[in-house]
Amino acid sequence: MLEIAIVGLPNAGKSTLFNRLVGKKLAIVSNIPNVTRDRRESYVDLCGLRFKIIDTGGVNGSIKLSHLIIEQVKLAVESANVIFFVVDSRVNFDEKVTIFAKWLRKLTSKPIILIANKCESNKNCYPVDYLEYLNFIGPVYISAEHGLGMADLYDALTSLCEESDFEGERVNTIKVSIVGQPNVGKSTLINTFLNDNRLITDSEAGTTRDSIDVDYDYKGRRFTLVDTAGMRRKSKVVESIETFSNKLSISSIAKSDIVILIVDFVFGISQQDLSIAEIAIRKGKGLIVALNKLDLIDTKVERERLKNIIQQSNKIDFKVPIIEISALKNINCNKILDKCLNLYSSLTKRINTADLNKWLSIAINHHSPPLYKGKQVKLKYITQISVMPLVFVVSTNMGVIDVTYQKYLKNSLAQSFFYEVPIKIIFKKNHNPYIHNTK
C-alpha cells in the first residue's frame, strides 16, 4: 500500500492536513510550534485512492531541533513512498523553508509533493516559486483547515500511483494542458479533438474559469486533456476569481507532461505568451506552440514572422515544435496529438550511462571547455538522474562552468538523443552520482 509522510517546518499545518485527510481529529492542532513530536499514522481513502498517512514533528529550518524528532522524520521519510512537504503560503520567501527543503532533497530522492497550505485568501497566499529548482512535484495550493484544494492534491497523487499500489513509474496516461491567453481557442481545440461540444466556447474572454480534465483515446493511447482558463498579465487581472484561475492554470502546467500553448494568428505573439512558454520549459515539460486561426491568415510572410519571434526568443533555449492550425475548421489538429506522442517518447527516455559518457567524450574532443581562472576545466562523468523532467548530472573539477559552454553541451546532448524537448544539466564539483553521502 502507498505510504505518505507529511513533513515541514513547525506550524505549517501538517497536523491539520493529517486530520483533513483522515476525516477525524486524530492529531493535536496548535499555533505553538513542535506540538507534534512522534510519528502518527492512519489510513486514508481519498476519492477511492487508499493509502497510509504519517504525520511527523516540525523540523526547524536551521535543523536545531531535538535529535529524536529529526530521527522520527528520517524514519518516516525512509518508510514512505511519497513525501508531502507542507509550507505556510502566507510567508513570502522563508530562508528557513529553503534550508529545510535542501536538507529534505538531500535526504531522499523519493517523489516530494510541495504543498502550499493556508491559501484561504488570494491576498495572503504567496507563490513558492523560489523552491522550483529543487524539482519538487507541484506546488499544490490548499487550505487544509477549510478543505480547499483536495482535488488538486488527489490529481498530484494519481500521477504517482495506480489504484492502491505505488508503482514507482508514472501512470501511462499522457496529461496535456492547453494554455494561452483568453479567447484564443483552447476549448474549441478540445471540442475538435472530441468531435463534440464538450466545453463551453464563447467570444467573451474568460468563459473558462476552472481547469477541466477530459479523457480522450488517440491511436491506442489515453490522453487527459486539460482546458485551462485564459492567462493574463497581473496588471490586467482584476477579479479575484480570475486571479485564482491564473494560479490554477499554472498549477495545471506543473501537473502536465506536455503543454500546448495556443497563440492567436490574428493578434500575434505576445510577451505573455512567451512567459507562459518559459514556465513550461522551466518545469521541464514538453511544449508545442499551436498558431491558431490559420483560416484567417493568408500571407505566408506573416506566418513565418511569428515563427521566427518564437524561435529567437531568449526565453526558449531549444527548438520548439510549431504547428499551424485552425481549431474551428479542424485543420492540422491531429498533428498536435501526433507531436504529443513523439514528445512523450522523448520525455520518458532513459539513456544508458555508457552511451552518455561516450557522447560526453566526443563533445569535449570536438569543443573543449574554456579555462576558468587560468585552470583547466575537466568534465569527468555524466549520468541521467530523472525523466519528466529530463535531468543530467555532470561531475567536474570546477564549481563554475562557462554559460556559453553549458549551452553548447545542452544543445549537443539534445541533438544526440532527444526530440524537441527541454533538458537540464547540473554541474557538480567532484561528484560521483553512484557514491552517496551517508553523513
GUMARNU-662128 format. One record per residue (C-alpha): residue in one letter; residue number from 1; x, z negated, y negated. Coordinates in pm, whole numbers. Layout:
GUMARNU-662128
  res    n    east      up   north
    a  NUM       X       Z       Y
...
end
This chain:
GUMARNU-662128
  res    n    east      up   north
    m    1       0       0       0
    l    2     111      74    -352
    e    3     264    -229    -529
    i    4     290    -253    -907
    a    5     487    -510   -1107
    i    6     389    -593   -1466
    v    7     692    -674   -1682
    g    8     771    -709   -2051
    l    9     855    -947   -2331
    p   10     664   -1274   -2377
    n   11     317   -1245   -2530
    a   12     288    -867   -2486
    g   13     -38    -910   -2294
    k   14      87    -886   -1936
    s   15    -142   -1156   -1800
    t   16    -436   -1016   -1997
    l   17    -377    -679   -1830
    f   18    -342    -852   -1493
    n   19    -679   -1023   -1541
    r   20    -839    -700   -1662
    l   21    -724    -508   -1354
    v   22    -814    -781   -1107
    g   23   -1152    -836   -1270
    k   24   -1108   -1212   -1270
    k   25    -925   -1457   -1493
    l   26    -653   -1547   -1243
    a   27    -366   -1567   -1492
    i   28    -348   -1803   -1788
    v   29    -353   -1617   -2119
    s   30    -199   -1782   -2425
    n   31     -27   -1696   -2752
    i   32     253   -1933   -2653
    p   33     544   -1730   -2510
    n   34     657   -1779   -2149
    v   35     335   -1936   -2017
    t   36     367   -1716   -1707
    r   37     680   -1802   -1512
    d   38     611   -1745   -1143
    r   39     506   -1416    -994
    r   40     131   -1391    -946
    e   41     -17   -1138    -704
    s   42    -362    -999    -637
    y   43    -533    -683    -515
    v   44    -695    -424    -741
    d   45    -948    -145    -690
    l   46    -926      80    -996
    c   47   -1183     359    -962
    g   48   -1116     378    -589
    l   49    -738     350    -625
    r   50    -627      39    -435
    f   51    -300    -141    -497
    k   52    -133    -481    -520
    i   53     -52    -604    -870
    i   54     226    -852    -951
    d   55     229   -1047   -1279
    t   56     569   -1172   -1399
    g   57     701   -1401   -1668
    g   58     811   -1259   -2002
    v   59    1181   -1179   -2037
    n   60    1329   -1215   -2385
    g   61    1493    -906   -2531
    s   62    1821   -1096   -2552
    i   63    1789   -1194   -2183
    k   64    1850   -1556   -2297
    l   65    1581   -1695   -2069
    s   66    1567   -1918   -1766
    h   67    1770   -1771   -1482
    l   68    1481   -1843   -1246
    i   69    1232   -1633   -1446
    i   70    1476   -1341   -1460
    e   71    1526   -1363   -1085
    q   72    1148   -1361   -1031
    v   73    1120   -1046   -1241
    k   74    1404    -882   -1047
    l   75    1235    -968    -716
    a   76     904    -827    -838
    v   77    1069    -504    -951
    e   78    1258    -478    -622
    s   79     941    -511    -411
    a   80     724    -285    -629
    n   81     685      93    -607
    v   82     585     133    -972
    i   83     657     -77   -1282
    f   84     414    -140   -1570
    f   85     629    -204   -1878
    v   86     397    -366   -2135
    v   87     485    -375   -2506
    d   88     297    -502   -2810
    s   89     196    -191   -3007
    r   90     129    -398   -3320
    v   91     505    -437   -3370
    n   92     669    -134   -3534
    f   93    1010     -88   -3367
    d   94    1130    -404   -3196
    e   95    1501    -431   -3121
    k   96    1428    -690   -2852
    v   97    1198    -441   -2680
    t   98    1474    -180   -2689
    i   99    1724    -423   -2536
    f  100    1479    -518   -2263
    a  101    1391    -151   -2198
    k  102    1758     -62   -2145
    w  103    1800    -364   -1916
    l  104    1496    -260   -1714
    r  105    1605     103   -1685
    k  106    1949     -12   -1568
    l  107    1784    -248   -1318
    t  108    1581      19   -1140
    s  109    1534     394   -1106
    k  110    1174     349    -989
    p  111     886     503   -1188
    i  112     816     298   -1501
    i  113     491     347   -1690
    l  114     523     245   -2055
    i  115     203      68   -2168
    a  116     144      10   -2540
    n  117    -101    -281   -2545
    k  118    -321    -435   -2816
    c  119    -445     -99   -2950
    e  120    -778    -236   -3071
    s  121    -737     -62   -3407
    n  122    -553     251   -3521
    k  123    -439      65   -3833
    n  124    -237    -188   -3635
    c  125    -124      39   -3349
    y  126     226     181   -3389
    p  127     375     460   -3173
    v  128     652     367   -2931
    d  129     848     693   -2966
    y  130    1174     501   -3004
    l  131    1171     439   -2626
    e  132    1122     805   -2525
    y  133    1489     869   -2448
    l  134    1470     630   -2151
    n  135    1238     872   -1967
    f  136     952     633   -1904
    i  137     615     772   -1797
    g  138     366     761   -2084
    p  139     322     593   -2318
    v  140     -32     487   -2225
    y  141    -213     322   -2518
    i  142    -456      48   -2413
    s  143    -627    -272   -2515
    a  144    -621    -498   -2211
    e  145    -837    -754   -2389
    h  146   -1117    -504   -2461
    g  147   -1070    -278   -2158
    l  148    -977      30   -2363
    g  149    -754     300   -2215
    m  150    -805     208   -1849
    a  151    -896     569   -1767
    d  152    -561     685   -1912
    l  153    -383     422   -1705
    y  154    -564     549   -1396
    d  155    -453     906   -1476
    a  156     -91     794   -1506
    l  157    -111     622   -1168
    t  158    -275     910    -986
    s  159      22    1127   -1080
    l  160     235     893    -869
    c  161      18     818    -569
    e  162    -224     977    -328
    e  163    -526     772    -217
    s  164    -395     417    -148
    d  165     -42     507     -31
    f  166     254     559    -257
    e  167     408     897    -184
    g  168     725     895    -391
    e  169     653    1259    -474
    r  170     406    1387    -725
    v  171      59    1496    -617
    n  172      61    1870    -554
    t  173    -171    1943    -845
    i  174     -35    2126   -1146
    k  175    -155    1948   -1457
    v  176    -171    2176   -1761
    s  177    -254    2062   -2115
    i  178    -390    2323   -2355
    v  179    -293    2224   -2708
    g  180    -289    2367   -3058
    q  181    -445    2336   -3398
    p  182    -824    2316   -3438
    n  183   -1027    2628   -3364
    v  184    -753    2841   -3206
    g  185    -947    2899   -2883
    k  186    -842    2620   -2646
    s  187   -1188    2559   -2498
    t  188   -1258    2934   -2491
    l  189    -949    2989   -2277
    i  190   -1058    2731   -2020
    n  191   -1409    2879   -2012
    t  192   -1250    3219   -1947
    f  193   -1042    3080   -1660
    l  194   -1355    2927   -1507
    n  195   -1580    3223   -1591
    d  196   -1827    2963   -1715
    n  197   -1925    2793   -2043
    r  198   -1794    2462   -1910
    l  199   -1676    2341   -2251
    i  200   -1849    2350   -2588
    t  201   -1697    2602   -2829
    d  202   -1778    2639   -3197
    s  203   -1625    2785   -3512
    e  204   -1625    2438   -3667
    a  205   -1283    2278   -3640
    g  206   -1274    1956   -3440
    t  207   -1553    2036   -3192
    t  208   -1343    1892   -2909
    r  209   -1258    1528   -2984
    d  210   -1166    1391   -2644
    s  211    -927    1516   -2379
    i  212   -1131    1675   -2100
    d  213    -996    1740   -1749
    v  214   -1123    2039   -1550
    d  215   -1007    2117   -1193
    y  216    -952    2481   -1102
    d  217    -811    2662    -797
    y  218    -594    2969    -853
    k  219    -406    3160    -583
    g  220    -435    2868    -344
    r  221    -304    2609    -593
    r  222    -501    2333    -759
    f  223    -475    2313   -1138
    t  224    -604    2037   -1362
    l  225    -667    2197   -1700
    v  226    -681    1953   -1990
    d  227    -864    2066   -2302
    t  228    -740    1862   -2598
    a  229    -860    1800   -2949
    g  230    -703    2015   -3220
    m  231    -385    1856   -3357
    r  232    -331    1850   -3732
    r  233     -65    1707   -3961
    k  234    -116    1342   -4052
    s  235    -189    1429   -4415
    k  236    -484    1641   -4300
    v  237    -624    1382   -4060
    v  238    -898    1188   -4236
    e  239   -1142    1046   -3983
    s  240   -1031     761   -3758
    i  241   -1182     949   -3462
    e  242    -955    1245   -3533
    t  243    -656    1014   -3564
    f  244    -731     878   -3217
    s  245    -787    1233   -3089
    n  246    -436    1328   -3206
    k  247    -297    1036   -3006
    l  248    -498    1144   -2702
    s  249    -361    1498   -2730
    i  250      -2    1372   -2747
    s  251     -76    1142   -2453
    s  252    -212    1442   -2259
    i  253     114    1628   -2319
    a  254     308    1333   -2180
    k  255      96    1327   -1863
    s  256     111    1702   -1801
    d  257     353    1919   -1609
    i  258     307    2224   -1829
    v  259     183    2267   -2186
    i  260       9    2580   -2313
    l  261      41    2600   -2691
    i  262    -223    2833   -2833
    v  263    -137    2998   -3165
    d  264    -387    3198   -3370
    f  265    -255    3554   -3414
    v  266    -454    3591   -3737
    f  267    -319    3282   -3916
    g  268      26    3294   -3760
    i  269     269    3025   -3651
    s  270     291    2701   -3850
    q  271     533    2412   -3869
    q  272     267    2203   -3694
    d  273     270    2447   -3401
    l  274     649    2422   -3379
    s  275     626    2042   -3393
    i  276     382    2044   -3101
    a  277     626    2264   -2909
    e  278     906    2021   -2991
    i  279     705    1729   -2849
    a  280     653    1914   -2521
    i  281    1020    2013   -2496
    r  282    1142    1663   -2580
    k  283     932    1528   -2294
    g  284    1075    1787   -2054
    k  285     753    1980   -1999
    g  286     715    2345   -1913
    l  287     596    2529   -2225
    i  288     404    2854   -2268
    v  289     310    2991   -2610
    a  290     -14    3191   -2595
    l  291     -68    3412   -2900
    n  292    -448    3427   -2903
    k  293    -695    3670   -3064
    l  294    -491    3976   -2970
    d  295    -810    4181   -3012
    l  296    -797    4114   -3388
    i  297    -436    4229   -3441
    d  298    -340    4598   -3447
    t  299      19    4610   -3569
    k  300     299    4563   -3317
    v  301     532    4470   -3604
    e  302     327    4160   -3683
    r  303     320    4056   -3319
    e  304     699    4087   -3288
    r  305     746    3895   -3614
    l  306     555    3595   -3476
    k  307     753    3602   -3153
    n  308    1081    3601   -3346
    i  309     973    3300   -3553
    i  310     910    3104   -3233
    q  311    1231    3202   -3054
    q  312    1450    3147   -3361
    s  313    1312    2801   -3438
    n  314    1573    2526   -3431
    k  315    1312    2305   -3261
    i  316    1327    2523   -2946
    d  317    1660    2543   -2762
    f  318    1567    2772   -2472
    k  319    1376    3094   -2415
    v  320    1009    3001   -2421
    p  321     770    3241   -2246
    i  322     531    3402   -2497
    i  323     213    3574   -2379
    e  324     -24    3777   -2596
    i  325    -387    3710   -2500
    s  326    -747    3729   -2606
    a  327    -930    3431   -2461
    l  328   -1264    3572   -2578
    k  329   -1208    3920   -2426
    n  330   -1019    3789   -2119
    i  331    -707    3993   -2193
    n  332    -389    3876   -2011
    c  333    -535    3529   -1943
    n  334    -436    3524   -1575
    k  335     -78    3598   -1681
    i  336     -74    3244   -1818
    l  337    -161    3091   -1479
    d  338      96    3312   -1304
    k  339     356    3191   -1550
    c  340     249    2830   -1484
    l  341     323    2879   -1114
    n  342     670    3011   -1196
    l  343     748    2727   -1435
    y  344     623    2462   -1193
    s  345     854    2601    -926
    s  346    1149    2565   -1165
    l  347    1048    2218   -1285
    t  348    1038    2085    -927
    k  349    1362    2250    -814
    r  350    1647    2031    -688
    i  351    1994    2185    -689
    n  352    2247    2098    -418
    t  353    2524    1882    -564
    a  354    2795    2109    -422
    d  355    2635    2411    -589
    l  356    2611    2224    -918
    n  357    2978    2132    -916
    k  358    3075    2487    -822
    w  359    2879    2604   -1126
    l  360    3047    2341   -1346
    s  361    3393    2457   -1237
    i  362    3307    2820   -1318
    a  363    3158    2725   -1655
    i  364    3470    2526   -1750
    n  365    3704    2806   -1643
    h  366    3504    3054   -1848
    h  367    3498    2830   -2155
    s  368    3688    2500   -2154
    p  369    3564    2209   -2369
    p  370    3729    2168   -2710
    l  371    3972    1884   -2774
    y  372    3839    1555   -2906
    k  373    4072    1377   -3148
    g  374    4359    1581   -3005
    k  375    4284    1479   -2647
    q  376    4171    1698   -2361
    v  377    3810    1654   -2252
    k  378    3762    1651   -1875
    l  379    3425    1714   -1714
    k  380    3467    1562   -1370
    y  381    3138    1573   -1187
    i  382    2770    1669   -1221
    t  383    2461    1560   -1031
    q  384    2087    1603   -1074
    i  385    1901    1274   -1119
    s  386    1540    1391   -1159
    v  387    1285    1670   -1159
    m  388    1000    1694   -1409
    p  389    1184    1638   -1634
    l  390    1498    1816   -1517
    v  391    1784    1576   -1595
    f  392    2152    1605   -1501
    v  393    2443    1364   -1547
    v  394    2798    1483   -1613
    s  395    3085    1238   -1565
    t  396    3354    1276   -1831
    n  397    3667    1101   -1956
    m  398    3534    1103   -2313
    g  399    3230     938   -2465
    v  400    3175    1225   -2709
    i  401    3121    1595   -2626
    d  402    3112    1867   -2892
    v  403    2748    1957   -2969
    t  404    2814    2331   -2954
    y  405    2975    2290   -2613
    q  406    2679    2085   -2492
    k  407    2453    2379   -2584
    y  408    2685    2618   -2402
    l  409    2666    2414   -2081
    k  410    2289    2375   -2107
    n  411    2239    2750   -2154
    s  412    2477    2832   -1871
    l  413    2305    2587   -1635
    a  414    1963    2725   -1723
    q  415    2073    3085   -1669
    s  416    2227    2999   -1332
    f  417    1944    2801   -1175
    f  418    1628    2774   -1381
    y  419    1345    2979   -1526
    e  420    1239    2930   -1888
    v  421    1217    2550   -1871
    p  422    1383    2271   -2073
    i  423    1670    2080   -1915
    k  424    1860    1772   -2028
    i  425    2226    1697   -1964
    i  426    2352    1342   -2010
    f  427    2726    1296   -2056
    k  428    2859     961   -1932
    k  429    3212     836   -1967
    n  430    3385     767   -1633
    h  431    3056     753   -1446
    n  432    3016     843   -1080
    p  433    2641     872   -1002
    y  434    2699     758    -643
    i  435    2861     430    -744
    h  436    2605     173    -855
    n  437    2691    -124   -1070
    t  438    2582    -432    -877
    k  439    2662    -679   -1151
end
